[in-house]
Amino acid sequence: MTEPKPKSGFRKLKKTMSRAFSLSRTSSTSGTGSVGASARDGPLTGRAESMHSAVETASLLGDTDCGESHEPVDPPSTLTLMRTDTQDSGVVGSAAGPLQPQQLKELDRLRQENARLQDTLSAAKAAIAELEGSTEALQSRAAVGQELNSATNRVLVDLTEQTEALRLERARLEAELAARQAEVEALAASSAAVSAGELSLQEEANEEAFRSQEQLAALRAELDFAAAREGALRADVAIARAELERAAKTRDEALAAAGRGGAEAEQRLVEAQRSLAAAEAECETLRAALQAARDEQAVTLAALQARDAELEALLASEGEAKAEAMKAAFDLEAAVTESAAELDRLRAALAETESRLAEAGAELAEERRHAAAAAAAAA
């Protein structure tokens, strides 16, 4: 049900008072008889002037208040005026003689008009009360809309801070990867300095170093993919922020135009907040996976350092060097296998994050559709 606007209530009051003023004018000028007419003209003229001043007051209120709520100013009671009119008519009639039948009929007609004016005044008061109730409802809805906008802004700020923390974590991981690559290159240089008698062992060490570089390249590719996903997540966050702002603006316009749809907008906002919470949980999962990868890198680095120590020991004893090198190679291969398993887990986590982001995109599309429908309804 459409709520009445504040200014329309004052126009209705003005129209009602104008009708009452017109009726009082007609009543004051329709009397007959010299003595009876002169007895009625006095109070009727005063009553008409009072009704006219009430109409002017209602007109000023309707033109200058611009929707603000005021206490209604009751016009002079027509019943009081009617009683004064009756008393004055009785005094004049007693002074001039008994009332004529036509004057009695006129008095009955004036009483009927007085009853109609009382009904009109009651309707005007009811319209004023309805206007005040609609104004309070609109103010409460505006306050609820402001609270929803504040909550949305807080959620967006928290998501931005978490994205920035994830970016810093990725930068630290890249620095550690560069340090590990430098150590691998140093290990390859030290293995190249092995004597010609240990050529087979040097070839095996070079092969292991090559495999390590391949694993590092794969890890770098995974990190680049994670960085790309982070950029896509940031873009999705920006799109979500724009969509939420557009939805909030559309909601405010719909509330101002028709005063409907507040509950649906609040439900969509709760769903968007749930999607943001799910994205936050995915960021936490990705951060844990990156921490696990960093621990795995530390283990692999320790294995490489151990193999470097074993290669240095091979320079002193050539008999046990080959066995130790093979053992180190096996350990390094196991570490590389564990790194590959960790990378597979990271891929699975990223795939799950993509599915969650796809669901969030679908929810945003649904919210955009609802916002468009609300805008069309408001138009």
BALOBA-1460 file (C-alpha; in Angstrom, 3 decimals):
// residues 379
<rec num="1" residu="m" x="0.000" y="0.000" z="0.000"/>
<rec num="2" residu="t" x="1.445" y="3.360" z="-1.055"/>
<rec num="3" residu="e" x="2.015" y="5.716" z="1.867"/>
<rec num="4" residu="p" x="0.709" y="9.301" z="1.494"/>
<rec num="5" residu="k" x="3.273" y="12.018" z="1.015"/>
<rec num="6" residu="p" x="3.470" y="14.752" z="3.666"/>
<rec num="7" residu="k" x="2.456" y="17.587" z="1.366"/>
<rec num="8" residu="s" x="-0.597" y="15.732" z="0.010"/>
<rec num="9" residu="g" x="-2.084" y="15.634" z="3.534"/>
<rec num="10" residu="f" x="-1.921" y="19.427" z="3.829"/>
<rec num="11" residu="r" x="-3.478" y="19.781" z="0.376"/>
<rec num="12" residu="k" x="-6.292" y="17.497" z="1.464"/>
<rec num="13" residu="l" x="-6.789" y="19.586" z="4.615"/>
<rec num="14" residu="k" x="-6.742" y="22.774" z="2.557"/>
<rec num="15" residu="k" x="-9.332" y="21.366" z="0.146"/>
<rec num="16" residu="t" x="-11.559" y="20.245" z="3.034"/>
<rec num="17" residu="m" x="-11.400" y="23.629" z="4.767"/>
<rec num="18" residu="s" x="-12.091" y="25.407" z="1.463"/>
<rec num="19" residu="r" x="-15.230" y="23.291" z="0.996"/>
<rec num="20" residu="a" x="-16.357" y="24.146" z="4.518"/>
<rec num="21" residu="f" x="-15.704" y="27.833" z="3.886"/>
<rec num="22" residu="s" x="-17.753" y="27.682" z="0.668"/>
<rec num="23" residu="l" x="-20.660" y="26.020" z="2.477"/>
<rec num="24" residu="s" x="-20.563" y="28.633" z="5.218"/>
<rec num="25" residu="r" x="-20.568" y="31.414" z="2.586"/>
<rec num="26" residu="t" x="-23.595" y="29.859" z="0.892"/>
<rec num="27" residu="s" x="-25.390" y="29.519" z="4.206"/>
<rec num="28" residu="s" x="-24.641" y="33.090" z="5.225"/>
<rec num="29" residu="t" x="-26.041" y="34.572" z="2.006"/>
<rec num="30" residu="s" x="-29.141" y="32.366" z="1.504"/>
<rec num="31" residu="g" x="-31.334" y="33.691" z="4.386"/>
<rec num="32" residu="t" x="-34.606" y="35.646" z="3.839"/>
<rec num="33" residu="g" x="-36.465" y="38.168" z="5.972"/>
<rec num="34" residu="s" x="-35.201" y="41.510" z="7.125"/>
<rec num="35" residu="v" x="-34.985" y="40.878" z="10.883"/>
<rec num="36" residu="g" x="-34.046" y="37.156" z="10.711"/>
<rec num="37" residu="a" x="-31.452" y="37.739" z="7.975"/>
<rec num="38" residu="s" x="-29.829" y="40.576" z="9.871"/>
<rec num="39" residu="a" x="-29.755" y="38.373" z="12.990"/>
<rec num="40" residu="r" x="-27.980" y="35.575" z="11.103"/>
<rec num="41" residu="d" x="-25.569" y="37.689" z="9.068"/>
<rec num="42" residu="g" x="-23.574" y="38.723" z="12.133"/>
<rec num="43" residu="p" x="-22.514" y="35.292" z="13.501"/>
<rec num="44" residu="l" x="-22.385" y="33.685" z="10.029"/>
<rec num="45" residu="t" x="-20.056" y="36.391" z="8.793"/>
<rec num="46" residu="g" x="-17.803" y="35.874" z="11.840"/>
<rec num="47" residu="r" x="-17.872" y="32.122" z="11.279"/>
<rec num="48" residu="a" x="-16.987" y="32.553" z="7.590"/>
<rec num="49" residu="e" x="-14.058" y="34.801" z="8.485"/>
<rec num="50" residu="s" x="-12.837" y="32.223" z="11.038"/>
<rec num="51" residu="m" x="-13.084" y="29.425" z="8.482"/>
<rec num="52" residu="h" x="-11.264" y="31.602" z="5.935"/>
<rec num="53" residu="s" x="-8.392" y="32.246" z="8.384"/>
<rec num="54" residu="a" x="-8.190" y="28.474" z="9.078"/>
<rec num="55" residu="v" x="-7.978" y="27.786" z="5.324"/>
<rec num="56" residu="e" x="-5.171" y="30.352" z="4.936"/>
<rec num="57" residu="t" x="-3.281" y="28.788" z="7.878"/>
<rec num="58" residu="a" x="-3.583" y="25.290" z="6.343"/>
<rec num="59" residu="s" x="-2.435" y="26.690" z="2.971"/>
<rec num="60" residu="l" x="0.678" y="28.259" z="4.528"/>
<rec num="61" residu="l" x="1.517" y="25.031" z="6.344"/>
<rec num="62" residu="g" x="1.086" y="22.938" z="3.186"/>
<rec num="63" residu="d" x="3.289" y="25.298" z="1.084"/>
<rec num="64" residu="t" x="6.208" y="25.936" z="3.474"/>
<rec num="65" residu="d" x="6.689" y="22.865" z="5.705"/>
<rec num="66" residu="c" x="8.096" y="20.578" z="2.900"/>
<rec num="67" residu="g" x="7.092" y="17.305" z="4.571"/>
<rec num="68" residu="e" x="7.950" y="18.126" z="8.229"/>
<rec num="69" residu="s" x="5.519" y="16.976" z="10.921"/>
<rec num="70" residu="h" x="3.633" y="19.703" z="12.858"/>
<rec num="71" residu="e" x="0.889" y="19.621" z="15.387"/>
<rec num="72" residu="p" x="-2.391" y="20.385" z="13.538"/>
<rec num="73" residu="v" x="-4.016" y="23.697" z="14.412"/>
<rec num="74" residu="d" x="-7.724" y="23.061" z="14.880"/>
<rec num="75" residu="p" x="-9.953" y="25.712" z="13.308"/>
<rec num="76" residu="p" x="-12.618" y="27.378" z="15.416"/>
<rec num="77" residu="s" x="-15.309" y="24.892" z="16.275"/>
<rec num="78" residu="t" x="-18.272" y="25.304" z="13.983"/>
<rec num="79" residu="l" x="-20.469" y="23.827" z="16.708"/>
<rec num="80" residu="t" x="-19.481" y="26.709" z="19.022"/>
<rec num="81" residu="l" x="-20.157" y="29.166" z="16.221"/>
<rec num="82" residu="m" x="-23.489" y="27.464" z="15.586"/>
<rec num="83" residu="r" x="-24.439" y="27.784" z="19.230"/>
<rec num="84" residu="t" x="-23.492" y="31.463" z="19.191"/>
<rec num="85" residu="d" x="-25.484" y="31.828" z="15.991"/>
<rec num="86" residu="t" x="-28.483" y="30.162" z="17.621"/>
<rec num="87" residu="q" x="-28.241" y="32.268" z="20.745"/>
<rec num="88" residu="d" x="-27.884" y="35.484" z="18.754"/>
<rec num="89" residu="s" x="-30.776" y="34.462" z="16.541"/>
<rec num="90" residu="g" x="-32.868" y="33.736" z="19.616"/>
<rec num="91" residu="v" x="-32.078" y="37.106" z="21.161"/>
<rec num="92" residu="v" x="-32.874" y="38.966" z="17.995"/>
<rec num="93" residu="g" x="-35.965" y="36.859" z="17.431"/>
<rec num="94" residu="s" x="-37.210" y="37.511" z="20.918"/>
<rec num="95" residu="a" x="-36.614" y="41.189" z="20.427"/>
<rec num="96" residu="a" x="-38.220" y="41.335" z="17.010"/>
<rec num="97" residu="g" x="-40.903" y="38.719" z="17.547"/>
<rec num="98" residu="p" x="-41.324" y="34.939" z="17.144"/>
<rec num="99" residu="l" x="-39.289" y="33.155" z="14.414"/>
<rec num="100" residu="q" x="-40.975" y="32.519" z="11.123"/>
<rec num="101" residu="p" x="-41.321" y="28.931" z="9.746"/>
<rec num="102" residu="q" x="-38.899" y="29.782" z="6.975"/>
<rec num="103" residu="q" x="-36.389" y="30.961" z="9.563"/>
<rec num="104" residu="l" x="-36.820" y="27.691" z="11.482"/>
<rec num="105" residu="k" x="-36.185" y="25.727" z="8.291"/>
<rec num="106" residu="e" x="-33.097" y="27.806" z="7.666"/>
<rec num="107" residu="l" x="-31.951" y="27.100" z="11.228"/>
<rec num="108" residu="d" x="-32.391" y="23.319" z="10.673"/>
<rec num="109" residu="r" x="-30.457" y="23.523" z="7.443"/>
<rec num="110" residu="l" x="-27.647" y="25.386" z="9.189"/>
<rec num="111" residu="r" x="-27.520" y="22.679" z="11.858"/>
<rec num="112" residu="q" x="-27.237" y="19.993" z="9.167"/>
<rec num="113" residu="e" x="-24.429" y="21.928" z="7.513"/>
<rec num="114" residu="n" x="-22.769" y="22.241" z="10.908"/>
<rec num="115" residu="a" x="-22.878" y="18.417" z="11.277"/>
<rec num="116" residu="r" x="-21.357" y="17.992" z="7.808"/>
<rec num="117" residu="l" x="-18.618" y="20.461" z="8.706"/>
<rec num="118" residu="q" x="-17.885" y="18.475" z="11.886"/>
<rec num="119" residu="d" x="-17.527" y="15.281" z="9.790"/>
<rec num="120" residu="t" x="-15.214" y="17.093" z="7.390"/>
<rec num="121" residu="l" x="-13.092" y="18.350" z="10.290"/>
<rec num="122" residu="s" x="-12.833" y="14.803" z="11.714"/>
<rec num="123" residu="a" x="-11.686" y="13.512" z="8.308"/>
<rec num="124" residu="a" x="-9.048" y="16.257" z="8.167"/>
<rec num="125" residu="k" x="-7.730" y="15.303" z="11.622"/>
<rec num="126" residu="a" x="-7.564" y="11.636" z="10.575"/>
<rec num="127" residu="a" x="-5.598" y="12.621" z="7.448"/>
<rec num="128" residu="i" x="-3.141" y="14.609" z="9.602"/>
<rec num="129" residu="a" x="-2.638" y="11.610" z="11.945"/>
<rec num="130" residu="e" x="-2.054" y="9.299" z="8.971"/>
<rec num="131" residu="l" x="0.468" y="11.781" z="7.566"/>
<rec num="132" residu="e" x="2.419" y="11.848" z="10.859"/>
<rec num="133" residu="g" x="2.513" y="8.009" z="10.984"/>
<rec num="134" residu="s" x="3.837" y="7.752" z="7.405"/>
<rec num="135" residu="t" x="6.548" y="10.344" z="8.161"/>
<rec num="136" residu="e" x="7.787" y="8.369" z="11.198"/>
<rec num="137" residu="a" x="7.848" y="5.117" z="9.143"/>
<rec num="138" residu="l" x="9.940" y="6.758" z="6.399"/>
<rec num="139" residu="q" x="12.410" y="8.115" z="8.975"/>
<rec num="140" residu="s" x="12.840" y="4.659" z="10.572"/>
<rec num="141" residu="r" x="13.456" y="3.061" z="7.154"/>
<rec num="142" residu="a" x="16.051" y="5.683" z="6.304"/>
<rec num="143" residu="a" x="17.889" y="4.926" z="9.589"/>
<rec num="144" residu="v" x="17.902" y="1.185" z="8.799"/>
<rec num="145" residu="g" x="19.340" y="1.891" z="5.320"/>
<rec num="146" residu="q" x="22.179" y="3.954" z="6.820"/>
<rec num="147" residu="e" x="23.066" y="1.160" z="9.272"/>
<rec num="148" residu="l" x="23.188" y="-1.393" z="6.416"/>
<rec num="149" residu="n" x="25.506" y="0.869" z="4.402"/>
<rec num="150" residu="s" x="27.868" y="1.227" z="7.409"/>
<rec num="151" residu="a" x="28.030" y="-2.564" z="7.895"/>
<rec num="152" residu="t" x="28.791" y="-3.085" z="4.170"/>
<rec num="153" residu="n" x="31.634" y="-0.549" z="4.274"/>
<rec num="154" residu="r" x="33.185" y="-2.267" z="7.307"/>
<rec num="155" residu="v" x="33.113" y="-5.678" z="5.576"/>
<rec num="156" residu="l" x="34.775" y="-4.241" z="2.460"/>
<rec num="157" residu="v" x="37.566" y="-2.635" z="4.535"/>
<rec num="158" residu="d" x="38.284" y="-5.949" z="6.300"/>
<rec num="159" residu="l" x="38.467" y="-7.815" z="2.980"/>
<rec num="160" residu="t" x="40.885" y="-5.219" z="1.560"/>
<rec num="161" residu="e" x="43.205" y="-5.583" z="4.568"/>
<rec num="162" residu="q" x="43.244" y="-9.376" z="4.220"/>
<rec num="163" residu="t" x="44.076" y="-9.116" z="0.505"/>
<rec num="164" residu="e" x="47.002" y="-6.815" z="1.319"/>
<rec num="165" residu="a" x="48.315" y="-9.310" z="3.906"/>
<rec num="166" residu="l" x="48.140" y="-12.090" z="1.304"/>
<rec num="167" residu="r" x="50.138" y="-9.972" z="-1.139"/>
<rec num="168" residu="l" x="52.888" y="-9.399" z="1.466"/>
<rec num="169" residu="e" x="53.011" y="-13.132" z="2.174"/>
<rec num="170" residu="r" x="53.452" y="-13.840" z="-1.543"/>
<rec num="171" residu="a" x="56.333" y="-11.335" z="-1.714"/>
<rec num="172" residu="r" x="58.118" y="-13.081" z="1.165"/>
<rec num="173" residu="l" x="57.651" y="-16.447" z="-0.533"/>
<rec num="174" residu="e" x="59.151" y="-15.126" z="-3.769"/>
<rec num="175" residu="a" x="62.184" y="-13.817" z="-1.853"/>
<rec num="176" residu="e" x="62.733" y="-17.208" z="-0.268"/>
<rec num="177" residu="l" x="62.407" y="-18.848" z="-3.684"/>
<rec num="178" residu="a" x="65.096" y="-16.547" z="-5.083"/>
<rec num="179" residu="a" x="67.421" y="-17.430" z="-2.183"/>
<rec num="180" residu="r" x="66.852" y="-21.125" z="-2.792"/>
<rec num="181" residu="q" x="67.590" y="-20.713" z="-6.493"/>
<rec num="182" residu="a" x="70.871" y="-18.974" z="-5.633"/>
<rec num="183" residu="e" x="71.829" y="-21.857" z="-3.364"/>
<rec num="184" residu="v" x="71.017" y="-24.363" z="-6.100"/>
<rec num="185" residu="e" x="73.200" y="-22.438" z="-8.530"/>
<rec num="186" residu="a" x="76.048" y="-22.409" z="-5.978"/>
<rec num="187" residu="l" x="75.640" y="-26.164" z="-5.532"/>
<rec num="188" residu="a" x="75.808" y="-26.674" z="-9.292"/>
<rec num="189" residu="a" x="79.018" y="-24.606" z="-9.427"/>
<rec num="190" residu="s" x="80.595" y="-26.656" z="-6.609"/>
<rec num="191" residu="s" x="79.666" y="-29.932" z="-8.306"/>
<rec num="192" residu="a" x="81.295" y="-28.683" z="-11.524"/>
<rec num="193" residu="a" x="84.619" y="-28.430" z="-9.649"/>
<rec num="194" residu="v" x="84.797" y="-32.202" z="-8.944"/>
<rec num="195" residu="s" x="87.850" y="-33.943" z="-10.349"/>
<rec num="196" residu="a" x="87.891" y="-35.867" z="-13.615"/>
<rec num="197" residu="g" x="88.103" y="-39.208" z="-11.705"/>
<rec num="198" residu="e" x="84.675" y="-38.569" z="-10.223"/>
<rec num="199" residu="l" x="83.041" y="-37.744" z="-13.561"/>
<rec num="200" residu="s" x="80.172" y="-40.192" z="-13.130"/>
<rec num="201" residu="l" x="79.372" y="-38.812" z="-9.678"/>
<rec num="202" residu="q" x="79.523" y="-35.268" z="-11.032"/>
<rec num="203" residu="e" x="77.148" y="-36.189" z="-13.848"/>
<rec num="204" residu="e" x="74.684" y="-37.616" z="-11.320"/>
<rec num="205" residu="a" x="74.977" y="-34.472" z="-9.209"/>
<rec num="206" residu="n" x="74.369" y="-32.314" z="-12.289"/>
<rec num="207" residu="e" x="71.333" y="-34.392" z="-13.150"/>
<rec num="208" residu="e" x="69.959" y="-33.946" z="-9.639"/>
<rec num="209" residu="a" x="70.622" y="-30.212" z="-9.830"/>
<rec num="210" residu="f" x="68.792" y="-30.086" z="-13.179"/>
<rec num="211" residu="r" x="65.803" y="-31.867" z="-11.663"/>
<rec num="212" residu="s" x="65.895" y="-29.459" z="-8.739"/>
<rec num="213" residu="q" x="65.857" y="-26.515" z="-11.155"/>
<rec num="214" residu="e" x="62.884" y="-28.045" z="-12.944"/>
<rec num="215" residu="q" x="61.067" y="-28.377" z="-9.632"/>
<rec num="216" residu="l" x="61.936" y="-24.776" z="-8.813"/>
<rec num="217" residu="a" x="60.622" y="-23.661" z="-12.201"/>
<rec num="218" residu="a" x="57.390" y="-25.567" z="-11.560"/>
<rec num="219" residu="l" x="57.119" y="-23.962" z="-8.126"/>
<rec num="220" residu="r" x="57.665" y="-20.525" z="-9.672"/>
<rec num="221" residu="a" x="54.934" y="-21.247" z="-12.206"/>
<rec num="222" residu="e" x="52.616" y="-22.203" z="-9.351"/>
<rec num="223" residu="l" x="53.491" y="-18.973" z="-7.545"/>
<rec num="224" residu="d" x="52.779" y="-16.971" z="-10.709"/>
<rec num="225" residu="f" x="49.450" y="-18.751" z="-11.013"/>
<rec num="226" residu="a" x="48.693" y="-17.927" z="-7.371"/>
<rec num="227" residu="a" x="49.607" y="-14.276" z="-8.062"/>
<rec num="228" residu="a" x="47.272" y="-14.266" z="-11.067"/>
<rec num="229" residu="r" x="44.495" y="-15.734" z="-8.936"/>
<rec num="230" residu="e" x="45.183" y="-13.054" z="-6.324"/>
<rec num="231" residu="g" x="44.786" y="-10.350" z="-8.984"/>
<rec num="232" residu="a" x="41.565" y="-11.965" z="-10.172"/>
<rec num="233" residu="l" x="40.349" y="-12.111" z="-6.574"/>
<rec num="234" residu="r" x="41.153" y="-8.427" z="-6.130"/>
<rec num="235" residu="a" x="39.244" y="-7.614" z="-9.331"/>
<rec num="236" residu="d" x="36.307" y="-9.686" z="-8.087"/>
<rec num="237" residu="v" x="36.446" y="-7.791" z="-4.792"/>
<rec num="238" residu="a" x="36.367" y="-4.471" z="-6.673"/>
<rec num="239" residu="i" x="33.433" y="-5.696" z="-8.774"/>
<rec num="240" residu="a" x="31.658" y="-6.882" z="-5.633"/>
<rec num="241" residu="r" x="32.231" y="-3.498" z="-4.000"/>
<rec num="242" residu="a" x="30.823" y="-1.682" z="-7.045"/>
<rec num="243" residu="e" x="27.845" y="-4.040" z="-7.165"/>
<rec num="244" residu="l" x="27.174" y="-3.574" z="-3.445"/>
<rec num="245" residu="e" x="27.387" y="0.206" z="-3.783"/>
<rec num="246" residu="r" x="25.062" y="0.110" z="-6.802"/>
<rec num="247" residu="a" x="22.652" y="-2.166" z="-4.923"/>
<rec num="248" residu="a" x="22.734" y="0.159" z="-1.894"/>
<rec num="249" residu="k" x="22.052" y="3.176" z="-4.118"/>
<rec num="250" residu="t" x="19.203" y="1.371" z="-5.877"/>
<rec num="251" residu="r" x="17.805" y="0.308" z="-2.504"/>
<rec num="252" residu="d" x="17.856" y="3.889" z="-1.226"/>
<rec num="253" residu="e" x="16.121" y="5.132" z="-4.389"/>
<rec num="254" residu="a" x="13.485" y="2.410" z="-4.100"/>
<rec num="255" residu="l" x="12.863" y="3.264" z="-0.436"/>
<rec num="256" residu="a" x="12.548" y="6.979" z="-1.249"/>
<rec num="257" residu="a" x="10.213" y="6.353" z="-4.220"/>
<rec num="258" residu="a" x="7.878" y="3.607" z="-2.985"/>
<rec num="259" residu="g" x="8.962" y="2.669" z="0.563"/>
<rec num="260" residu="r" x="9.117" y="-1.046" z="-0.266"/>
<rec num="261" residu="g" x="11.718" y="-3.796" z="-0.701"/>
<rec num="262" residu="g" x="13.722" y="-3.143" z="2.504"/>
<rec num="263" residu="a" x="13.505" y="-6.741" z="3.734"/>
<rec num="264" residu="e" x="14.630" y="-8.189" z="0.366"/>
<rec num="265" residu="a" x="17.590" y="-5.801" z="0.168"/>
<rec num="266" residu="e" x="18.627" y="-6.738" z="3.710"/>
<rec num="267" residu="q" x="18.453" y="-10.462" z="2.830"/>
<rec num="268" residu="r" x="20.608" y="-9.930" z="-0.273"/>
<rec num="269" residu="l" x="23.107" y="-7.961" z="1.815"/>
<rec num="270" residu="v" x="23.305" y="-10.843" z="4.337"/>
<rec num="271" residu="e" x="23.950" y="-13.287" z="1.471"/>
<rec num="272" residu="a" x="26.691" y="-11.025" z="0.102"/>
<rec num="273" residu="q" x="28.274" y="-10.861" z="3.570"/>
<rec num="274" residu="r" x="28.198" y="-14.656" z="3.757"/>
<rec num="275" residu="s" x="29.946" y="-14.858" z="0.370"/>
<rec num="276" residu="l" x="32.602" y="-12.427" z="1.595"/>
<rec num="277" residu="a" x="33.083" y="-14.535" z="4.733"/>
<rec num="278" residu="a" x="33.546" y="-17.628" z="2.547"/>
<rec num="279" residu="a" x="36.150" y="-15.765" z="0.469"/>
<rec num="280" residu="e" x="37.912" y="-14.764" z="3.687"/>
<rec num="281" residu="a" x="38.018" y="-18.424" z="4.774"/>
<rec num="282" residu="e" x="39.486" y="-19.352" z="1.389"/>
<rec num="283" residu="c" x="42.185" y="-16.708" z="1.864"/>
<rec num="284" residu="e" x="43.034" y="-18.235" z="5.247"/>
<rec num="285" residu="t" x="43.260" y="-21.704" z="3.660"/>
<rec num="286" residu="l" x="45.527" y="-20.384" z="0.907"/>
<rec num="287" residu="r" x="47.732" y="-18.675" z="3.503"/>
<rec num="288" residu="a" x="48.091" y="-21.967" z="5.393"/>
<rec num="289" residu="a" x="48.969" y="-23.783" z="2.160"/>
<rec num="290" residu="l" x="51.632" y="-21.184" z="1.365"/>
<rec num="291" residu="q" x="53.081" y="-21.603" z="4.867"/>
<rec num="292" residu="a" x="53.242" y="-25.368" z="4.319"/>
<rec num="293" residu="a" x="55.020" y="-24.820" z="0.998"/>
<rec num="294" residu="r" x="57.515" y="-22.550" z="2.728"/>
<rec num="295" residu="d" x="58.205" y="-25.247" z="5.333"/>
<rec num="296" residu="e" x="58.664" y="-27.769" z="2.536"/>
<rec num="297" residu="q" x="61.158" y="-25.436" z="0.883"/>
<rec num="298" residu="a" x="63.099" y="-25.197" z="4.148"/>
<rec num="299" residu="v" x="63.265" y="-28.998" z="4.332"/>
<rec num="300" residu="t" x="64.462" y="-29.230" z="0.726"/>
<rec num="301" residu="l" x="67.087" y="-26.542" z="1.393"/>
<rec num="302" residu="a" x="68.358" y="-28.502" z="4.380"/>
<rec num="303" residu="a" x="68.617" y="-31.594" z="2.175"/>
<rec num="304" residu="l" x="70.611" y="-29.639" z="-0.410"/>
<rec num="305" residu="q" x="72.953" y="-28.360" z="2.285"/>
<rec num="306" residu="a" x="73.447" y="-31.910" z="3.552"/>
<rec num="307" residu="r" x="74.276" y="-33.084" z="0.041"/>
<rec num="308" residu="d" x="76.777" y="-30.244" z="-0.300"/>
<rec num="309" residu="a" x="78.485" y="-31.423" z="2.879"/>
<rec num="310" residu="e" x="78.564" y="-34.954" z="1.564"/>
<rec num="311" residu="l" x="80.153" y="-33.802" z="-1.687"/>
<rec num="312" residu="e" x="82.871" y="-32.043" z="0.288"/>
<rec num="313" residu="a" x="83.487" y="-35.250" z="2.241"/>
<rec num="314" residu="l" x="83.848" y="-37.105" z="-1.072"/>
<rec num="315" residu="l" x="86.996" y="-35.118" z="-1.819"/>
<rec num="316" residu="a" x="88.693" y="-36.854" z="1.155"/>
<rec num="317" residu="s" x="87.315" y="-40.359" z="0.720"/>
<rec num="318" residu="e" x="86.557" y="-41.617" z="-2.782"/>
<rec num="319" residu="g" x="85.521" y="-45.098" z="-1.638"/>
<rec num="320" residu="e" x="82.319" y="-44.167" z="0.180"/>
<rec num="321" residu="a" x="81.569" y="-41.059" z="-1.886"/>
<rec num="322" residu="k" x="79.449" y="-42.796" z="-4.478"/>
<rec num="323" residu="a" x="77.225" y="-44.516" z="-1.890"/>
<rec num="324" residu="e" x="76.723" y="-41.294" z="0.066"/>
<rec num="325" residu="a" x="75.947" y="-39.372" z="-3.118"/>
<rec num="326" residu="m" x="73.369" y="-41.952" z="-4.160"/>
<rec num="327" residu="k" x="71.771" y="-41.779" z="-0.710"/>
<rec num="328" residu="a" x="71.664" y="-37.977" z="-0.902"/>
<rec num="329" residu="a" x="70.153" y="-38.243" z="-4.381"/>
<rec num="330" residu="f" x="67.452" y="-40.571" z="-3.088"/>
<rec num="331" residu="d" x="66.704" y="-38.209" z="-0.179"/>
<rec num="332" residu="l" x="66.519" y="-35.258" z="-2.550"/>
<rec num="333" residu="e" x="64.187" y="-37.173" z="-4.851"/>
<rec num="334" residu="a" x="61.916" y="-37.959" z="-1.887"/>
<rec num="335" residu="a" x="61.919" y="-34.281" z="-0.907"/>
<rec num="336" residu="v" x="61.056" y="-33.308" z="-4.491"/>
<rec num="337" residu="t" x="58.211" y="-35.848" z="-4.479"/>
<rec num="338" residu="e" x="56.827" y="-34.345" z="-1.270"/>
<rec num="339" residu="s" x="57.100" y="-30.876" z="-2.830"/>
<rec num="340" residu="a" x="55.119" y="-32.110" z="-5.838"/>
<rec num="341" residu="a" x="52.430" y="-33.512" z="-3.520"/>
<rec num="342" residu="e" x="52.267" y="-30.164" z="-1.713"/>
<rec num="343" residu="l" x="51.908" y="-28.384" z="-5.056"/>
<rec num="344" residu="d" x="49.051" y="-30.729" z="-5.945"/>
<rec num="345" residu="r" x="47.334" y="-29.791" z="-2.699"/>
<rec num="346" residu="l" x="47.839" y="-26.118" z="-3.550"/>
<rec num="347" residu="r" x="46.267" y="-26.703" z="-6.976"/>
<rec num="348" residu="a" x="43.269" y="-28.379" z="-5.335"/>
<rec num="349" residu="a" x="42.905" y="-25.457" z="-2.908"/>
<rec num="350" residu="l" x="43.072" y="-22.959" z="-5.788"/>
<rec num="351" residu="a" x="40.464" y="-24.945" z="-7.735"/>
<rec num="352" residu="e" x="38.155" y="-24.891" z="-4.725"/>
<rec num="353" residu="t" x="38.733" y="-21.140" z="-4.384"/>
<rec num="354" residu="e" x="37.784" y="-20.685" z="-8.049"/>
<rec num="355" residu="s" x="34.561" y="-22.608" z="-7.501"/>
<rec num="356" residu="r" x="33.726" y="-20.428" z="-4.492"/>
<rec num="357" residu="l" x="34.435" y="-17.294" z="-6.513"/>
<rec num="358" residu="a" x="32.179" y="-18.597" z="-9.288"/>
<rec num="359" residu="e" x="29.394" y="-19.071" z="-6.736"/>
<rec num="360" residu="a" x="29.980" y="-15.548" z="-5.417"/>
<rec num="361" residu="g" x="29.778" y="-14.231" z="-8.999"/>
<rec num="362" residu="a" x="26.473" y="-16.032" z="-9.487"/>
<rec num="363" residu="e" x="25.127" y="-14.483" z="-6.275"/>
<rec num="364" residu="l" x="26.246" y="-11.030" z="-7.422"/>
<rec num="365" residu="a" x="24.529" y="-11.577" z="-10.779"/>
<rec num="366" residu="e" x="21.334" y="-12.538" z="-8.950"/>
<rec num="367" residu="e" x="21.615" y="-9.422" z="-6.778"/>
<rec num="368" residu="r" x="22.150" y="-7.295" z="-9.906"/>
<rec num="369" residu="r" x="18.992" y="-8.791" z="-11.393"/>
<rec num="370" residu="h" x="17.002" y="-7.985" z="-8.241"/>
<rec num="371" residu="a" x="18.401" y="-4.445" z="-8.222"/>
<rec num="372" residu="a" x="17.389" y="-3.970" z="-11.867"/>
<rec num="373" residu="a" x="13.897" y="-5.244" z="-11.077"/>
<rec num="374" residu="a" x="13.644" y="-2.865" z="-8.119"/>
<rec num="375" residu="a" x="14.809" y="0.044" z="-10.281"/>
<rec num="376" residu="a" x="12.242" y="-0.852" z="-12.939"/>
<rec num="377" residu="a" x="9.505" y="-1.032" z="-10.302"/>
<rec num="378" residu="a" x="10.558" y="2.340" z="-8.896"/>
<rec num="379" residu="a" x="10.559" y="3.851" z="-12.403"/>
